[in-house]
């Protein structure tokens, strides 16, 4: 009689070969699901939602703005977790995953800032205001740029992973501030949470349903790009090792 | 088919077109990088096998 298979530990996927094998089938599945759900969410939101009685058709920007802003913050949180795993357990895949997540998070932050500015102009009468949430988001974007630049500036991969992990810990303050700034400081123009589990929530289901779908879609876009990016980083690292070995052999 | 966006049509269209262009650019860049590293690694591995 054979013993039942032992459940696989999460740490097994820190092995690059196992990660490549898992992501080989997970990546296409995630990419298709991301395209379908984002498509449904955005088409539903753009074509089939009514105008808001106060904001008119600009309310349709919410289907891009909120998912992008959510992913901008969540990408940094994911990088924080991966950086902590690197610092504590020295798993290379986690450091490379954090590196791969940074450009995705940076673009999500730009989309959130851009759609926010385009939305703010007609509703607030200004493209930009030094509101706590907007300002902390801008600083988060600068942290993304700094993080990407630091990875590129350091030749040794392990040293780069160490230093960027520390930068990621510091930047996490702004990732959290971006999410909670509207609650900490009430003097800003930016509203509080659009979605809430509290009774008497402000958003109608006509908007909430496509918004939730777009949020899941953006989340899956992030996962798909993260998997693809981490695979590229693992290959780049192996390439570097092979080239170094070639040089040593002459 | 196109919804009537009223006086905010420019802002809404700009938000959608700009965001989709950025998303497409990001996906294209990641895809290009994936293909480039895969090809380069295959070349190096083939060279290593020949040695």
Interface residues (C-beta under 8 A of the other chain):
Chain A: X42 X46 X47 X51 X56 X57 X58 X60 X61 X64 X65 X68 X103 X104 X107 X110 X111 X114 X115 X118 X119 X121 X122 X221 X225 X228 X229 X231 X232 X235 X236 X238 X239 X242 X243 X245 X246 X249
Chain B: X1 X3 X4 X5 X6 X7 X8 X9 X11 X12 X14 X15 X16 X18 X19 X22 X23 X25 X26 X27 X29 X30 X31 X33 X34 X37 X38 X40 X41 X44 X45 X47 X48 X51
